[in-house]
Amino acid sequence: MSVSTWIAAARLRTLPAAVVPVAVGTAVARACGDVAWCPALAALGGSLAIQIGTNFANDVFDAEKGADTPDRIGPLRAVSAGLISARAMKIAMLLSFAVASLFGLYLLAEGGWPIAAIGIASIISGIAYTGGPWPLGYHGLGDLFVLVFFGFVAVCGTVYI
């Protein structure tokens, strides 16, 4: 398992989905005259960690459910290609969500329980996108949850903090 394999599994091309809503929320807060830069940066770190954890979850759960196979057309998926074990990917997913939780603890101290609720719901949705007994992405709800969490929730949460 090389570093480049892990970087590919993190799907860097998806990270703007984590950056843009936090940037927009920060811009709105600035336009309102009140930007708290440390919390904004923590929100960015948490958002990136959740996105990467979600990408790792998607990789492993799609492989386990047979949605991704070694013959997949499109970007490589590390678990289905046999480059990273399912166990290692699950550990990486949990570590990514743990990093997000560390940012969340700081944000909890800054913004209170609404921020904790946002973080917990975001992590659960990241896992439930393709994991669990009723994966959101397999039932036509994936895009809706992406819109809600990487749109409304991330922008408003950043403005709030």
Secondary structure as UniProt FT lines:
FT   HELIX           3..10
FT   HELIX           12..14
FT   HELIX           16..31
FT   TURN            32..33
FT   HELIX           37..65
FT   TURN            70..71
FT   TURN            78..82
FT   HELIX           86..111
FT   HELIX           113..128
FT   TURN            129..130
FT   HELIX           136..139
FT   HELIX           142..147
FT   HELIX           148..153
FT   HELIX           154..160
//
